[in-house]
């Protein structure tokens, strides 16, 4: 249940259900999310967007395991595992009055902090390939990333996390004939880094790959300038670039 996508006027009914005739338009009995999730798991997304009054009622259900449909006079016992999520910092949500402190304590039994995409290592590349695969399947195409495109994906900070990644790939997918270079993330020669950081212990072949791709970005794709800066021949550079692109 996306707590931010449901109108405050109907969210209580959606969560706890309602009886027929309990309000105008209630033409039949309705089982809420809690009843439908009995002996299962209910995921409450964007919990800080839930009205404070309903947060109090939610807390009562969590404490008693009793759900009272709107318009009913008898509670229903439920057994539900709750997972709640928010994109707000919890202390900020409390300070802004978006989250009740007592509800936070009740929900915060087993916190699972999710790091931003930029801190998840190789996950960003796997997710990019996944999103591209979905687009290829939907369009019966076989588009791929260029080596420089994958490098841009690895180096981008992704302040918008998964949504930004997915939209960036979709944007390039629409424009690309065969390959996606993600130039909009880090235009070649415009803002490309003049230094490169890598972890101690990086395999030499991987370090070489990163250095070559970063340098050709720096020189806006000019192979002659790139080869000269790296101290190798243009032929050697072309061979390596072809290897990075899978031939």
C-alpha positions in Angstrom: 0.0 0.0 0.0 1.4 3.4 -1.1 0.4 5.7 1.7 1.1 8.8 -0.4 -0.9 7.7 -3.4 -4.3 7.2 -1.7 -6.6 10.1 -0.8 -6.7 10.9 3.0 -10.5 10.6 2.8 -10.4 6.9 1.8 -7.1 5.7 3.2 -8.7 4.4 6.5 -11.2 2.4 4.5 -8.5 1.0 2.2 -6.4 0.0 5.2 -9.0 -1.4 7.6 -12.0 -2.0 5.4 -15.6 -0.8 5.8 -19.1 -2.1 6.2 -21.9 -1.7 3.7 -23.7 1.6 4.2 -21.0 3.0 6.6 -20.7 6.1 4.4 -22.1 7.5 1.1 -21.0 5.3 -1.7 -20.3 2.2 0.5 -22.6 -0.1 -1.4 -20.9 -3.3 -0.2 -18.7 -4.6 2.5 -15.0 -4.1 1.8 -12.0 -5.9 3.3 -9.0 -3.7 3.9 -5.3 -4.4 3.4 -4.9 -5.8 6.9 -7.6 -8.4 6.4 -6.4 -9.4 3.0 -2.8 -9.7 4.3 -3.9 -12.0 7.2 -1.1 -14.5 7.9 1.1 -12.7 5.4 3.0 -9.5 5.0 1.8 -5.9 4.4 4.2 -3.4 3.0 3.4 0.2 3.9 5.3 2.4 1.5 5.9 6.1 2.3 4.6 5.7 5.8 5.4 9.3 6.6 2.7 10.4 4.1 -0.1 8.7 6.2 -2.3 11.3 8.1 -1.3 11.5 11.8 -4.8 10.6 12.9 -4.6 7.3 11.0 -1.1 6.7 12.3 -2.6 6.6 15.8 -5.2 4.0 14.6 -2.4 2.0 12.9 -0.4 2.0 16.2 -3.5 0.6 18.0 -3.8 -2.2 15.5 -0.1 -3.0 15.8 -0.4 -3.2 19.6 -3.6 -5.2 19.7 -3.8 -7.1 16.3 -7.5 -6.0 16.2 -8.8 -4.3 13.1 -12.1 -2.4 13.2 -13.7 -1.8 9.8 -15.3 1.6 9.2 -18.9 1.4 10.4 -18.4 -1.9 12.3 -18.8 -2.5 16.0 -16.8 -5.7 16.3 -13.1 -6.0 15.8 -11.4 -8.7 13.7 -8.2 -10.4 14.8 -5.4 -10.4 12.3 -1.9 -11.8 12.1 0.2 -9.6 9.8 3.9 -8.9 9.4 4.4 -5.2 8.8 7.2 -3.7 6.7 7.2 0.1 6.5 9.4 2.4 4.3 10.0 6.1 3.8 12.3 8.2 1.7 12.6 10.7 4.5 15.2 10.8 7.2 13.4 9.6 10.3 14.6 12.5 12.5 13.5 15.0 9.9 10.1 13.3 9.6 9.6 13.5 13.4 10.7 17.1 13.5 8.3 18.1 10.7 5.4 16.3 12.4 5.1 13.8 9.6 5.6 10.7 11.8 4.4 10.0 15.3 7.2 9.2 17.7 5.3 6.3 19.3 4.6 4.7 15.9 8.3 5.0 15.0 9.3 3.1 18.2 6.7 0.4 17.4 7.8 0.0 13.8 11.5 0.3 14.5 11.9 -3.3 15.7 14.3 -4.3 13.0 15.5 -1.3 10.9 16.9 -2.0 7.4 18.7 1.1 6.1 19.1 1.0 2.3 22.2 2.8 1.1 21.9 5.1 -1.9 22.7 3.7 -5.3 26.1 5.4 -5.5 27.2 3.4 -2.5 26.1 0.0 -3.8 29.1 -0.9 -5.9 28.5 -3.1 -8.9 24.8 -3.2 -8.2 24.3 -0.1 -10.4 25.7 -1.9 -13.5 23.6 -5.0 -12.8 20.5 -2.9 -12.4 21.3 -0.9 -15.6 21.5 -4.2 -17.5 18.2 -5.3 -16.0 16.4 -2.2 -17.0 17.9 -2.3 -20.5 16.8 -6.0 -20.7 13.2 -5.0 -19.9 13.2 -2.4 -22.6 14.7 -4.8 -25.1 12.1 -7.4 -24.3 9.2 -5.0 -24.6 10.5 -3.7 -28.0 11.9 -7.0 -29.4 15.3 -5.3 -29.7 18.9 -6.1 -28.8 20.4 -2.8 -27.9 23.5 -2.7 -25.6 25.6 -0.3 -23.6 28.8 1.0 -25.0 31.9 0.6 -22.8 31.9 4.3 -22.2 28.2 4.2 -21.4 28.8 1.6 -18.7 31.6 3.7 -17.3 29.4 6.7 -17.1 26.8 4.7 -15.2 29.4 3.5 -12.7 30.8 7.0 -12.1 27.6 9.0 -11.9 26.4 9.9 -8.4 22.7 9.1 -9.0 21.1 11.6 -6.6 17.7 10.3 -7.9 18.7 6.6 -7.2 16.7 4.0 -9.2 14.2 6.3 -10.7 17.0 8.4 -12.2 18.8 5.4 -13.5 15.8 3.9 -15.1 14.7 7.1 -16.7 18.2 7.9 -18.0 18.4 4.4 -19.7 14.9 4.8 -21.1 15.8 8.2 -22.5 18.9 6.8 -24.3 17.0 3.7 -25.4 14.5 5.9 -27.3 17.3 7.8 -29.1 19.7 4.9 -29.8 19.8 2.8 -32.9 22.0 0.0 -31.4 24.0 1.2 -28.5 23.5 3.4 -25.4 26.4 5.8 -24.5 24.6 7.7 -21.7 26.4 10.9 -22.9 23.9 13.1 -21.0 25.2 11.8 -17.7 28.7 13.0 -18.3 29.2 14.6 -21.7 32.5 13.7 -23.2 35.0 16.6 -22.7 32.4 18.6 -20.7 32.9 18.0 -17.0 34.7 14.7 -17.3 37.0 14.2 -14.4 40.7 15.0 -14.7 41.6 12.5 -12.1 40.5 8.9 -11.4 40.1 7.2 -8.1 40.2 3.4 -7.7 40.4 0.9 -4.8 43.8 -0.4 -3.8 44.1 -3.9 -5.1 42.1 -3.3 -8.3 43.3 -5.8 -10.9 45.6 -4.3 -13.4 43.4 -5.1 -16.4 40.5 -3.4 -14.7 42.6 -0.4 -13.7 43.8 -0.1 -17.3 40.2 -0.3 -18.6 39.0 2.4 -16.3 42.0 4.7 -17.1 41.6 4.3 -20.9 37.8 5.0 -20.8 38.2 8.0 -18.5 41.0 9.4 -20.7 39.0 9.0 -24.0 36.1 10.8 -22.2 38.5 13.6 -21.2 39.6 14.1 -24.9 36.0 13.9 -26.3 36.6 10.7 -28.1 39.7 11.8 -29.9 41.7 8.6 -30.2 44.9 10.3 -31.3 45.0 12.6 -28.3 44.0 9.8 -26.0 46.7 7.5 -27.3 49.3 10.2 -27.0 48.3 11.0 -23.4 48.5 7.3 -22.5 51.7 6.6 -24.3 50.3 3.9 -26.6 49.6 3.7 -30.3 46.2 4.5 -31.8 46.1 0.9 -33.0 46.6 -0.4 -29.5 44.0 1.9 -28.2 41.5 0.8 -30.8 42.1 -2.8 -30.0 41.5 -2.3 -26.3 38.3 -0.3 -27.0 37.0 -3.0 -29.3 37.7 -5.6 -26.5 35.7 -3.5 -24.0 32.8 -3.3 -26.4 32.8 -7.1 -26.8 34.6 -7.2 -30.1 
